[in-house]
Each structure stands twice: as structure tokens, then as C-alpha cells.
């Protein structure tokens, strides 16, 4: 926890986020979904996608880019496929509805995919994969975003940070959870470091000319996952998110987005696309076999030989540990967000 931040209890922080959305006239369903997703990110340590985004969303709601009272509509395309029209509202509302619908369909058919169109930024994709796992499904969530990552060997931004999130239920424990950007770091982390006036790690960001930099005030792009030698892997994985969220859904391609931040136009909707998937273990080897297999797998992973001084963790272990710590000590809030939410130490 950086010295510049203040620690706020979960309950108080959530109350202030909700109050900020209500102040600008956001519908109750929409603000509850956004708060749920941002609080998830802040609990598990993904501060770049946590409550610090409240001010941005409120600005876009007031400016007209985001619909304050979206009316979601669903079109079922087949037994295992459907689309959700987000009505240009906040992406959290549409994404949670998409995952809920995917689980409903997968309960009947074994697996289901649901796409979202006319949506907006949805925050941490892991929030929606987690919702699927908590409902008992193996789940996946992704989205494409505005260009801020060069291709491998590229000199200009092309893909977004395009996250891929997977989750699975784990009997008696918190779910197995993988939530990763296909860039080295999310661009929102650059913005967080700007707020904290803190240097970035080496090799994760570049200036407007594509030259790597640790200065968050000079960084205008983030580099693909994999670094200088293996960045082609991250660049290609970013394309998977674009294929499913944009090409499959007929929504905005990464280079065609109005930038999330820094654009003069805060009135025009961005027509973002998302994609979620749910798989029911009951329709494959069966729930009991799946659950016992997950326990054996995760136990063997955690107990595999480790180098001296290292601890082996399953995907999600670090997040749940951080959530427990923050639940006890409070969630760190950066100065800009604390001022906007009218929080005090």
C-alpha cells in the first residue's frame, strides 16, 4: 500500500461509490453492477480497474457517452447462443447479464456463448468470469478495447490491452481465477502511477515514439505481454479478444475506438463488444468427478516442488490472499479518487 493512499473499509468505500453514481442520476441496476465489478477489482488488488474509475464513469454519464438508464435487450440466436444489447450503458451491467444468461443456457445445453454489443468499458474481466464460477460453471470473459498496445515489432498502437479471464469452481474454496491482460500491464495502471507520481517498472510501457519508458507522464502505450523477445505471444492473444468481442459481434475494432480517456468527445457512445462463455461440468464427466479433479489438480499444483524461498500458488490464490488482507486493513484509495469520493483518512 503506497504511503500516498488512504485505507478505507469495504463497506464505507462501497457506500461512497454508490452515492457518487446516484448523484449523477445513474439507474440502480446499472450502478449496482458497476459498483460490484469495481469493488471486486479493488478487493483483489487490481486497483487500476477498481474504484478509481468511478470519477471517469460519472464524467461519461454526465457527458452523454454513457446512458444513465440503459434498457438491456436480449436476442437468443440458438439453444446455446445469444446477444445482449447494452443500450450504450456501462459495460458492467451488460457483462454481468451476459454471464448470467450464458449460465442459464449452459445449464440446459452444457455450454453457451453470449456476445454483447453497444456496450462500454467493463473494468476487470475477471469479475464476470468469477460470477460464472460462483454459479458453478467453468467460465470465460473477454473484451477488446481502444488501441494502446503496439504489435510485436510495431511502432504505433494497434490492439487494446484486451483481457482474457477464466474461472472455475473449486469445492469448499474460492474459485480458480485467471484474469490477465494481453499487454504487459493495463493502461489504467499507467494512469494510477501518474496519480501516485510513481515510476513504472522497466519494459512495460513506451512513449509516443515507441521508445520504452518508466515515466508514467511520458507513457502513451503499453507493450505486449512477453516483452521484446516474446511479445508476439501477447500481440496474438490480443487478437483473440478482438475476434470474439468485435469481429464476431460486429462492434468497434480496436483502432477505431474513441479513446477511453483524453478525447474531447464525451458524448458519442463507443459501441464496445464483449464475449462470455460458460461450461457446465454436469454435461461432461459430471459434477462430482469435476470437483474431485479440481481439488487434486490445485493441491498438486500448490505442492509441486518449488525453488528455495518461493511459494507456488494456483491462479486466484494471490487475489484471495490480498482480498483477505484488504478486508482486515482496508482498501487503499489514491488521492484523486479519495477527493472525488469525499473520503478522508
N, C-alpha and C positions, 0 to 999 in steps of 0.2 A: 504494500500500500504506500503510494508516494506521499511524502510529507505535505505536499500542497493540497491533498484531498482531505475531505472530512468523512468520517464514518457515520452512516445513518442506518437505523434499524430498518428491516424489510418492511414492516407494517407502515412506518411513518413515510418511508420513501414512496411506497405504492400509493398512499393517500395523496401525496403531493403531485404525483404524476397524473392520477385520475382527476384531481382538481384542475390541473393545467389544461387538460383536454376538455373538461366541462366548461371551462371559462371561455373557450373559443367556439362552443356550440357543437361539439362532436357527439354523434349518436352514441347511446350507451353500449350497444353491441360492438360497435367499431372501437370505441375507446377501451373497452374491457379486453378485446383481443390484442390491441396494441400494447396495453399495459402488461398483459400476461406474457407476451413474447419478449418485451424489453426487460421485464423483471427476471425472466429465465436467464437471459444473457448476462445481466448484472450479477445474478447469484453465482453463476458458474465461472465468472471471471472474464467473460467476453465483453469487456467494458466498451469497446468500440461500437458494439451493436446494442448496448444497454440503454439505460435511462437518459444518457447524454443526447440521444436522438429526439427526445421529447420536444425540445425547442424547434428543431428543424421541422418536425411534423406539424407542429402548431403553426409555424410560419407558412407552410404549404397549404394547410387547411384554410387559413385566413386569406391567402393569396388566390385561392381557387384551383390550384393544381389538384388538390385532393378534395373529393366530395365528402362533406361533413356527415351526410346521412345516406350512405350507399345502400341500394336495394339489390342484394345479390340474386342472380338468377342462374338456374341450373338446366343444362340440356344433357340428357342421358343419350349417349351415342350407341350404346350396346350394353349387354349384360355386365361387362367389366370396364366400361369406359364412359367418361362424362366430361363436361366442361363447366366451369364456373365463370360467370361474367362478374367481375369485381366492381362494375359501375364506377370506376375511377376513384374508388375509396382507398383507404390504407390497406396495404398488402397483407397485413397480419390477419385481418378479418376474412379475406378471401382464401388465404392459405390454410387457416385452421378449418374453414368449412370444406375445402377441397380434401384435406386429410380425413376429416370425419366421414365424408362421402365415400372416399376410397375404402375406408374400413367397412362401411356398411355394405358396399358392393362385394368386397373380398370375403366377407362373412358368408355370402351366398355362393360365390363363384370360385373362391380360392385365391384369386389375385385380381387387382384392379388398378388402373391408372386414371388419374384425373388431372386435366390441364386447367390453367387459369389464364384468362385474358382480361384486358382493360383493368389491370391492377397497378400496383406501385411497389416501392421498396418494402420488403417484408422483414428486414432485420436478420436475425440469426436463423438460418435454415434448420439448424438442429432443433429449434423449438417445435417444429412441425413433425419432424421425424420422431422426436420424443413423444409427442402426443399419440402417434400411431403405436409406438411400442407400449405406452402405458395402457392402451386399449387392447393389447395382446397380439399385435401384428408386427412382423418384420416390415420396416418402412423406410422410405427414401423420399427426400425432398431436394429440389434444386430450383435455381432461377438464373437468368442471365442479367447482367447489369451494364451500366454505361462504360464505355471504353476508358480504361486507365492502366491496362497491362499490355506491354509490347509483346509481339510474337517472339519466339526464340530467334535471336539474331535481328529482330526488328528495331527500328529507330523511332517509331511512333506508337501511341496507344492503339490497341485493336480490340481485344476482349475486355470484358469486365472481370472482376475478381471471382465471379461465378462459382458459388459454393456447391459442394456435394455433401449431403448429410444422410447418414444411415443410422438406424437404431433397431434394437431387438429386445424383446422382454427377457428378463433374467429372474427366474423364480426366487422370491424372497430377498431380492436385491434391487438396487436401482438399475435401470436398463443399460445395456451395452450401447454406447453412443459415440459415433464418429461424426464430427462436424468440421469440415475443412474447406478453406478457400483454395482455389486452384492458382492463386497468386502466393507470393512469399508471405504477405500479410494483407489484411483488408485495408482499403484506403481510409476507412473510418479510423483505423489505428493511427494513421499519419495525422489525421485531424485531432485525435486525442493527444498525441505527442505535441502538436502545436499548442494546444490549450495548456499543457503542462510545461511547455518550453524545454522539452527533454529530447536529447539526441536519439535518433533511430539506430537500430542495430545495423551493422555493415551488411551490404549485399541484398537489401530488401526493397530499396526504392531508388528512383532515378529522377534527375531534374528534367526540364523541358527539352533538353538536347539528348536525353537518354543516358547521360553520364551518372553512374551510381553516386548517391549522396547520403549522408547521415543527418543532414539538416532538414527537419520537418517543414521548415518555412520555404525551402527550395524544392522539396519533393513534389513532383506533378504526376509521377507514375509509380506504380509498384511493379516489381519484377515477377516473372512467372515462377511458380514453385519448381524447385530443382536447381536454381542458381545458374551460373554462367556455363557450366558443363552439361547439366541435365535439364535445363529449363524447357526443353521441347516436351517433356512429360507434362508439366503443368499447363503449357500452352495447348496441348492436345486435349487434356481433360477439360479445360475451359470450353472447348468446342462441344463437348458432350452436353454441357449445361445449355449452351446456345441452341443445339439441335433440338433438345427436348422442350425447352421453355419458349423459344422464339420460332424456330423453323416449323416445328410440329404444330404450334398454336397460331401461327400467322401473326405474331406480335412483333415488336420492335427489335431489330438486330442491334448488337452492342454498339457499333459505331454510329448508329442513327439516333441514339437517345439524347434528349435534352439532359445535360449534366444534372446529377442529383443536387449538387451544391455549386454555387458560383455563377449560375445563369441568371440573366436579367428577367427571363420569362418564368414566372412562378404561377402562371395561370393555366397553361396548356398541359393537359394530362399526358403522361408518358407511355401509356399502353404497354405496361410490362407484362410478361408472361411468366408463369411458374409451372412446375410439374411435380406431382407427388405420386407415390406408388405404395401399395400395401399388399402384403402376402400373409395369408392365414396358415399357420402351421397345421391346423386341423385338417387341411386338404392335402397334406403331403405325408410325411411319416407319422403324423399325429402329434397332438399337444404334449402328451407325456414323454414321448421319445425326444421331441424337440427340447423340452425343458431340461431333461436329464443330460442331453447332449450339450446344451449351452453351459450348464454348470461344469461338466467335465472339461469342456474346451477352455472356459475362462479360468478355472482353477489351474489347469495345466499351463496356461499362458502366464499367470501370475507367479507360478512356482518353477518356471523354467530357469535354467542356470543363468545367473547374472554376473556381470563383471563386478569386481570389488568396488564397493561404495555405491553401486547402482541398485535401483528398485524397478522391477518390471511391473507394469500396470496394464490393464485392459483398457480399451477405449471407453472413456467416460469416468474412469477411476479418478483422474486428476480433477475433473469437473465436480464430481460429487464431494470430493475432499474439500475443494475450495468453497463449495456451497455450504458445507457444514461449518467451515471456519468463518465465513461471512455471516452465517446465521447467528453465530455467537458474538462476533466482534463488530458487526455492522458492514454495510456495503460502502466501498469508497466512492465518493462523488467528486468530480473535478470542479474547480472554482466556477467556471462559466455555467455549468449545469446547476450548481448549488444556488447561484444567484437567480437563475431563471425560475427554478422551482421554489424559491424563497425558503431555502433550507439554511439552518445555522448549526454550528458545531455544538 
